Amino acid sequence: VTGQRDVIGLIGGTGSLGCGLAIRLAAAGYDVRIGSRAGERARKAAEAIAGRLDADGASNVSGDENLAVAGAASIVVLTVPYGALESVTAPLASALAGKIVVDAVVPLRRDGDDFDLARPAEGSVSMQLRALLPGARLVAALKTVPAPVLQDLAAPLAGDVPIAADDAEAARTVAAIVARIGGLQPRLVGSLARAALIEGVTAIALNLNRRYGGHANVQFLGLAG
Ligand SMILES: NC(=O)c1ccc[n+]([C@@H]2O[C@H](COP(=O)([O-])OP(=O)(O)OC[C@H]3O[C@@H](n4cnc5c(N)ncnc54)[C@H](OP(=O)(O)O)[C@@H]3O)[C@@H](O)[C@H]2O)c1
């Protein structure tokens, strides 16, 4: 379903999750394009990541403005804060029509010291994206993977990655990419409407991090396969 020469674009890829994914995906052999509102910021982030990879991995990562990345990539991951969702996606809608778009965005709000969801009227960010990115092959994934662990190449990855999508082939493609990172197990949890459930798990993990320390990832025990 996927080849290592797939071009994977990271919209808002200069941030914590984007850079964590960039380093892992480039190390896995993918051609990774980091996107930013400012091309220069993306190129600097790509240089910093290249400096942490061996020569092969380093040649796999570059940076550009979000629109150029959306145009060049065959698969795009949205890694922007929820508050930036509409302004970031509006200019990308035509470039992303027909492409696989991985939604990693979690709509968080604070409730005292804890995190809760700022649930969109559509039920989840992924369902909201259906109107913002018409024609995009939406896949909710990577919403639960902690960026600090991704960023530390020496840290072993372990855990499940819940994936929700209406497009079964797109879900399989994203599952194959997740599996190729190494250590992470893709888990299909149902239609795109199930993305709401995934977003809630992330809020739980963040509240656990605050109470117990560390960077919680998700793992479902007891599965047969
Ligand atoms: N951090 C995690 O561990 C983690 C894990 C799973 C999911 N997520 C989700 O992934 C998304 C990104 O998280 P993050 O921690 O990487 O966020 P972040 O570092 O705060 O932001 C990511 C990037 O988004 C762009 N951005 C920020 N504000 C923007 C605005 N107002 N308009 C347009 N672009 C803006 C910035 O890129 P430029 O300034 O270069 O354009 C920034 O580098 C969030 O929705 C989060 O819920 C995060």
PDBQT file of the ligand as one rigid body, heavy atoms in Angstrom, charges set to zero:
ROOT
HETATM    1  N1  LIG A 301       2.808  17.409  21.218  1.00  0.00    +0.000 N 
HETATM    2  C1  LIG A 301       2.339  16.170  21.316  1.00  0.00    +0.000 C 
HETATM    3  O1  LIG A 301       2.860  15.306  22.059  1.00  0.00    +0.000 OA
HETATM    4  C2  LIG A 301       1.147  15.759  20.488  1.00  0.00    +0.000 A 
HETATM    5  C3  LIG A 301       0.820  14.401  20.401  1.00  0.00    +0.000 A 
HETATM    6  C4  LIG A 301      -0.289  14.026  19.626  1.00  0.00    +0.000 A 
HETATM    7  C5  LIG A 301      -1.058  14.996  19.001  1.00  0.00    +0.000 A 
HETATM    8  N2  LIG A 301      -0.710  16.310  19.123  1.00  0.00    +0.000 N 
HETATM    9  C6  LIG A 301      -1.526  17.314  18.420  1.00  0.00    +0.000 C 
HETATM   10  O2  LIG A 301      -0.750  17.737  17.293  1.00  0.00    +0.000 OA
HETATM   11  C7  LIG A 301      -0.946  19.127  17.057  1.00  0.00    +0.000 C 
HETATM   12  C8  LIG A 301       0.415  19.821  17.101  1.00  0.00    +0.000 C 
HETATM   13  O3  LIG A 301       0.933  19.713  18.411  1.00  0.00    +0.000 OA
HETATM   14  P1  LIG A 301       2.338  20.379  18.752  1.00  0.00    +0.000 P 
HETATM   15  O4  LIG A 301       2.601  20.111  20.186  1.00  0.00    +0.000 OA
HETATM   16  O5  LIG A 301       3.351  19.971  17.726  1.00  0.00    +0.000 OA
HETATM   17  O6  LIG A 301       1.961  21.923  18.529  1.00  0.00    +0.000 OA
HETATM   18  P2  LIG A 301       2.869  23.211  18.436  1.00  0.00    +0.000 P 
HETATM   19  O7  LIG A 301       4.306  22.816  18.537  1.00  0.00    +0.000 OA
HETATM   20  O8  LIG A 301       2.344  24.199  19.405  1.00  0.00    +0.000 OA
HETATM   21  O9  LIG A 301       2.519  23.786  16.985  1.00  0.00    +0.000 OA
HETATM   22  C9  LIG A 301       2.812  23.117  15.791  1.00  0.00    +0.000 C 
HETATM   23  C10 LIG A 301       3.024  24.121  14.673  1.00  0.00    +0.000 C 
HETATM   24  O10 LIG A 301       1.799  24.704  14.285  1.00  0.00    +0.000 OA
HETATM   25  C11 LIG A 301       2.057  25.972  13.711  1.00  0.00    +0.000 C 
HETATM   26  N3  LIG A 301       1.162  26.969  14.318  1.00  0.00    +0.000 N 
HETATM   27  C12 LIG A 301       1.103  27.332  15.609  1.00  0.00    +0.000 A 
HETATM   28  N4  LIG A 301       0.170  28.300  15.791  1.00  0.00    +0.000 NA
HETATM   29  C13 LIG A 301      -0.359  28.530  14.582  1.00  0.00    +0.000 A 
HETATM   30  C14 LIG A 301      -1.357  29.428  14.108  1.00  0.00    +0.000 A 
HETATM   31  N5  LIG A 301      -2.012  30.246  14.925  1.00  0.00    +0.000 N 
HETATM   32  N6  LIG A 301      -1.648  29.403  12.797  1.00  0.00    +0.000 NA
HETATM   33  C15 LIG A 301      -0.999  28.570  11.957  1.00  0.00    +0.000 A 
HETATM   34  N7  LIG A 301      -0.028  27.708  12.347  1.00  0.00    +0.000 NA
HETATM   35  C16 LIG A 301       0.271  27.687  13.652  1.00  0.00    +0.000 A 
HETATM   36  C17 LIG A 301       3.485  26.346  14.035  1.00  0.00    +0.000 C 
HETATM   37  O11 LIG A 301       4.243  26.229  12.851  1.00  0.00    +0.000 OA
HETATM   38  P3  LIG A 301       4.790  27.550  12.060  1.00  0.00    +0.000 P 
HETATM   39  O12 LIG A 301       4.856  28.667  13.054  1.00  0.00    +0.000 OA
HETATM   40  O13 LIG A 301       6.140  27.095  11.605  1.00  0.00    +0.000 OA
HETATM   41  O14 LIG A 301       3.821  27.759  10.966  1.00  0.00    +0.000 OA
HETATM   42  C18 LIG A 301       3.895  25.303  15.045  1.00  0.00    +0.000 C 
HETATM   43  O15 LIG A 301       5.271  24.964  14.969  1.00  0.00    +0.000 OA
HETATM   44  C19 LIG A 301      -1.910  19.628  18.124  1.00  0.00    +0.000 C 
HETATM   45  O16 LIG A 301      -3.207  19.675  17.598  1.00  0.00    +0.000 OA
HETATM   46  C20 LIG A 301      -1.816  18.564  19.227  1.00  0.00    +0.000 C 
HETATM   47  O17 LIG A 301      -3.034  18.435  19.929  1.00  0.00    +0.000 OA
HETATM   48  C21 LIG A 301       0.372  16.708  19.831  1.00  0.00    +0.000 A 
ENDROOT
TORSDOF 0
